[in-house]
């Protein structure tokens, strides 16, 4: 069945005048949006459903990342087909989006630091920031939640092994698709997670980071308290 899907998807694509010389990513990304969606239609018709696992496992079908790049997310691509994504797919896409925002934030801080801050990878493959002084800083992407009476709340959940570090809390907006604000706070030693409000005192006790260029100095200030 998988081979049948792959063959049909390849046949429905426009012929590539020079497929050998083109890199693999270009063979997929140079396809039109309609051609990318046609591959999903074929998977749905043959399998009765679409999933990230099916897309990734089917030969000659672009990767899930290709669809994210072209359409913004897999869920948006599904909607263009009139296919309703199941809850788990939406959750995976939101997790991917939050991870991408966090990774981009780490990269920006390191790039703007003038060599004073680098990205450090832990033994468990978790990225954090390391100051030139050797100090490690945990970076927490804080998702927005809707609390009682539709009030906004944010989940601050550090990696357990990083609760002893100063933390950069990156609160996301209501759609969890962009940054809202940033706070550098003291280590969250006594809690596995926190739920904070808009003007939460626990964040206000730290320092709001208005400019990424000031990250190094702000962390030093919190450390000297």
Secondary structure, 3 states (H helix, E strand, C coil): CHHHHHHHHHHHCCCCCCCCCCCHHHHHHCCCHHHHHHHHHHHHHHHCCCCHHHHHHCCCCCCHHHHHHHHCCHHHHHHHCCCCCCHHHHHHHHHHHHHHHHHHHHHHHHHHCCCCEEEEECCCCCEEEEECCCCEEEEEEEEEEECHHHCEEEEECCCHHHCCCEEEEEEECCCCCCEEEEEEECCCCCCCCEEECCCCHHHHCCEECCCHHHHHHHHHHHHCC
